[in-house]
């Protein structure tokens, strides 16, 4: 059930070793199917590694219309991994091999099968699935898995990542979250299970006002720059819509909105090809905005970075771990008059995290070089695409099932969440067990 790239390490080498260790625990020849809920790289990023050297011929099950996104994300991951391994080998005199290459990605695509949501699909005599919208990103799905053995059918629910229901009305390209009410066993995400992860619609409105104020202050009134580091998949199209909704109808707004990321632009083209109806109309309005400029070529990017005039820049990656956003950061960070506007999660010890938490430091190291730490930092609180604490409790306590396994979250937070959810279920006069699995946990159907 999915096979994501591990990105928890503090260095390229640590991440490489963590992924290799994980892959050694898997026997690819024993896999019949890989069922994917959505296309973030932490859910799909190791799939091509399973197929190297003909070790795997499993079917890859994905939501309808998502094959092009899958291929684009994996090709980008292969490029980054190959580059990182080459850098490691050059620095350390080693002979590490990439987790997979672009050729491996192209090979894998022959195994991909797309299926519609809200329909029960028989994948074999003993296995059926139903995709149900998760509301996380475009085409993201929960997975209902029906397993039949000796005439008895059991239903498993894998939520994959769930969407932020507080802000779902603003996420115009994403299908609305639909709850699943029954299963024998549920495997549920717990990314933001901490009680501190609370959010209201008022919080979102305050952030919208903050975006408008920041761009007005820095770009319109002072003719300076605002960098918005974004994830290429989903976050950039979303932020483009937010900017358009705030400024798109203002005939006096002439600030360039620059998207500087080849991956992002490839994904925008895919969005254009798969969106339909009202979603496509909204997308086309945004993409035809005369303020919007798309940059793909390196020389264009260098020229834009060297130009200190007024502009809003959306560039990946969102955590400033790689990509052209780092080059923009090197230019903007030393300038008191510029601003970095963070609109999402930044993992601990990433460059984005260091900038957010190191305002008192005079310099910040970027690629081994100390950069003056002077620009203004603004952090939005409500733009997470994950379901928040109070909504997780509400959803999970309403699922009628025998067992709930909490996955995909910080251990300390998940253990606290287990206690809270268990009490909520007990108070509802039901007997569902809430379990935090460990590496040794075995699950019997």
Secondary structure, DSSP 8 states (H G I E B T S, - for coil): ---------SSHHHHHHHHHHHHHT--GGG--EEE-S---HHHHTTHHHHTGGG----EEEEETT-HHHHHHHHHHHHHHHHHHHHHHHHHH------S--HHHHHHHGGGEEEE-BSSEEE-SSSEEEEEEE-SSSTT-EEEEEEEEETTEEEEEEE--S-B-TTSGGG-TTS-------B-SEEEEE-TT-STT----HHHHHHHHHHHHHHHIIIIIIS--EEEEE--TTTHHHHHHHHHHHHHTT-TT---EEEEE-HHHHHHHHHHHHH--HHHHHHHHHHHT-TTEEEE-SHHHHHHHHH--SSEEEEES-TTSSSSHHHHHHHHHTT-TT-EEEE-S---TTSHHHHHHH-TT-SEEEETTEEEE--SEEEE-SS--SB--HHHHHHHHHT-B-SEEEEESS-HHHHHHHHHHHHHHHHHTT---EEE---TT-----
